[in-house]
């Protein structure tokens, strides 16, 4: 089975694009969603994050997202240490997941596919982009976040012009109708190459 990495900066609409692929019958693995689940399920991750960030990293309900985000998105070294704790576990989970799939290809949606070198494990990559102002507006509407928090998170992701030369397919996600049509074209191409 071919692995197609799907990525894009925060607010680009990669989750929407992943849903379009899913609607076409393609198995979709959402790495960020699995990472969130693993931070609450894995005792090893919990222990390591508490050792790194302190007891406030978790509440009785699970990971203290706001506390962790405030700490790591303003400190690139700390962010990298957290990624080194979580990403290997997500990688192991993905390998188990893919063995259960039966399709010509699957989508692995990950926010930092290029930044962490994960694209090297993919047969093809799809990059979703949108203008920065649009992305900020989307995240503010979706998450109710502060604008500076969104900008801080964007600062930890590569700029689109650095990712575009590395991707096999590029979707500019402004008009959903056009985006869906491009996804269908990419799907046809991927089926022919799988």
C-alpha positions as CSV (number, residue, x, y, z in Angstrom):
1,X,0.0,0.0,0.0
2,X,1.3,3.4,-1.0
3,X,1.5,6.1,1.8
4,X,0.5,9.6,0.8
5,X,1.5,12.3,3.2
6,X,-1.0,15.1,3.5
7,X,0.2,18.3,5.2
8,X,-0.3,22.0,5.5
9,X,0.1,24.8,7.9
10,X,-2.3,25.5,10.7
11,X,-5.6,26.7,9.2
12,X,-4.8,25.6,5.7
13,X,-7.7,23.2,5.6
14,X,-5.8,19.9,5.6
15,X,-8.5,18.3,7.7
16,X,-11.1,19.3,5.1
17,X,-9.0,17.8,2.3
18,X,-8.5,14.6,4.4
19,X,-12.3,14.4,4.7
20,X,-12.6,14.7,0.9
21,X,-10.2,11.8,0.4
22,X,-12.1,9.8,3.1
23,X,-15.3,10.4,1.2
24,X,-13.6,8.8,-1.8
25,X,-13.1,5.6,0.2
26,X,-9.4,6.3,1.0
27,X,-8.2,5.2,4.5
28,X,-7.1,8.3,6.4
29,X,-4.8,8.4,9.4
30,X,-4.9,11.8,11.3
31,X,-1.6,11.9,13.1
32,X,-2.5,14.9,15.3
33,X,-5.7,13.2,16.5
34,X,-3.8,10.0,17.3
35,X,-1.1,12.0,19.1
36,X,-3.7,13.7,21.3
37,X,-5.2,10.3,22.1
38,X,-1.8,8.8,22.8
39,X,-0.9,11.6,25.2
40,X,-3.9,10.6,27.3
41,X,-3.6,6.8,26.9
42,X,0.2,6.2,27.1
43,X,1.6,6.0,30.6
44,X,5.1,6.3,29.2
45,X,4.2,9.6,27.4
46,X,2.5,11.0,30.5
47,X,5.4,10.2,32.7
48,X,7.9,11.8,30.3
49,X,5.8,14.9,29.7
50,X,5.4,15.4,33.4
51,X,9.1,15.0,33.9
52,X,9.8,17.6,31.2
53,X,7.0,20.1,31.8
54,X,5.9,19.6,35.4
55,X,2.8,18.2,37.1
56,X,0.6,20.9,35.5
57,X,1.1,19.2,32.1
58,X,-1.9,17.0,33.1
59,X,-5.2,17.5,34.9
60,X,-7.6,14.8,36.1
61,X,-9.2,15.0,32.6
62,X,-5.9,14.4,30.7
63,X,-3.4,16.6,29.0
64,X,-3.6,20.2,30.0
65,X,-3.5,21.5,26.4
66,X,-3.5,25.2,27.1
67,X,-0.7,24.9,29.7
68,X,1.4,22.7,27.3
69,X,0.8,24.9,24.2
70,X,1.7,28.1,26.1
71,X,5.0,26.5,27.2
72,X,6.1,24.8,23.9
73,X,5.0,27.2,21.2
74,X,7.1,30.0,22.5
75,X,10.1,27.7,23.1
76,X,11.4,25.8,20.0
77,X,13.8,23.6,22.1
78,X,11.0,22.5,24.4
79,X,8.7,21.9,21.4
80,X,11.4,19.6,19.9
81,X,11.8,17.7,23.2
82,X,8.0,17.2,23.3
83,X,8.0,16.0,19.7
84,X,10.7,13.5,20.4
85,X,8.5,12.0,23.2
86,X,5.3,11.8,21.1
87,X,6.3,11.3,17.5
88,X,8.0,7.9,17.8
89,X,4.8,6.5,19.5
90,X,2.6,8.0,16.8
91,X,4.9,6.4,14.2
92,X,4.6,3.0,15.9
93,X,0.8,3.4,16.0
94,X,0.7,4.3,12.3
95,X,2.6,1.1,11.4
96,X,0.1,-1.0,13.3
97,X,-2.8,0.9,11.7
98,X,-1.6,0.5,8.1
99,X,-1.4,-3.3,8.4
100,X,-5.2,-3.3,9.0
101,X,-5.9,-1.3,5.8
102,X,-6.7,-2.7,2.4
103,X,-6.7,-0.1,-0.3
104,X,-4.3,1.0,-3.1
105,X,-3.1,3.9,-0.9
106,X,-3.8,5.6,2.4
107,X,-3.5,9.2,3.6
108,X,-1.3,10.1,6.5
109,X,-2.3,13.6,7.6
110,X,0.3,15.3,9.7
111,X,0.9,19.0,10.5
112,X,4.7,18.9,10.4
113,X,5.4,16.2,7.8
114,X,8.3,18.2,6.2
115,X,9.6,19.8,9.3
116,X,10.3,16.4,11.0
117,X,11.4,14.5,7.9
118,X,8.3,12.3,7.9
119,X,7.8,13.0,4.2
120,X,10.7,10.6,3.5
121,X,8.5,7.7,4.6
122,X,5.8,8.6,2.1
123,X,5.5,7.5,-1.5
124,X,3.8,10.8,-2.4
125,X,3.0,14.1,-0.6
126,X,0.1,16.5,-0.9
127,X,0.5,20.1,0.5
128,X,-2.5,22.2,1.3
129,X,-2.0,26.0,1.4
130,X,-4.0,29.1,1.9
131,X,-3.1,32.8,2.4
132,X,-1.8,33.5,5.9
133,X,-4.6,36.0,6.7
134,X,-7.2,33.4,5.7
135,X,-5.5,30.7,7.8
136,X,-5.4,33.0,10.8
137,X,-9.1,33.9,10.4
138,X,-10.0,30.2,10.1
139,X,-8.2,29.3,13.3
140,X,-9.6,32.2,15.3
141,X,-13.1,31.1,14.2
142,X,-12.5,27.4,14.8
143,X,-10.6,27.5,18.1
144,X,-11.5,30.8,19.6
145,X,-7.7,31.2,20.0
146,X,-5.9,34.5,20.5
147,X,-4.3,35.8,17.3
148,X,-0.8,35.9,18.9
149,X,-1.2,32.2,19.9
150,X,-2.0,31.3,16.2
151,X,1.0,33.4,15.0
152,X,3.3,31.6,17.5
153,X,2.1,28.2,16.3
154,X,2.7,29.3,12.7
155,X,6.2,30.3,13.5
156,X,7.0,26.7,14.4
157,X,6.0,25.5,11.0
158,X,7.9,26.0,7.7
159,X,6.7,28.7,5.3
160,X,4.7,27.3,2.3
161,X,7.4,28.3,-0.2
162,X,9.9,26.0,1.6
163,X,7.5,23.1,1.4
164,X,6.1,23.5,-2.2
165,X,9.3,22.2,-3.9
166,X,9.2,19.1,-1.8
167,X,5.6,18.1,-2.5
168,X,4.2,16.0,-5.3
169,X,0.8,17.7,-5.3
170,X,-0.2,21.2,-4.2
171,X,-3.7,22.3,-3.4
172,X,-4.5,25.9,-2.8
173,X,-7.5,25.7,-0.5
174,X,-9.6,28.9,-0.9
175,X,-12.7,27.7,-2.8
176,X,-14.0,24.4,-1.4
177,X,-15.6,23.4,-4.7
178,X,-12.3,23.8,-6.5
179,X,-10.5,22.0,-3.7
180,X,-12.8,19.0,-3.9
181,X,-12.3,18.9,-7.7
182,X,-8.5,18.9,-7.3
183,X,-8.7,16.2,-4.7
184,X,-10.7,14.0,-7.2
185,X,-8.0,14.6,-9.8
186,X,-5.2,13.7,-7.4
187,X,-7.2,10.6,-6.4
188,X,-7.4,9.5,-10.0
189,X,-3.7,10.1,-10.5
190,X,-2.8,8.2,-7.3
191,X,-4.9,5.2,-8.2
192,X,-3.1,5.0,-11.6
193,X,0.3,5.1,-9.8
194,X,-0.6,2.6,-7.0
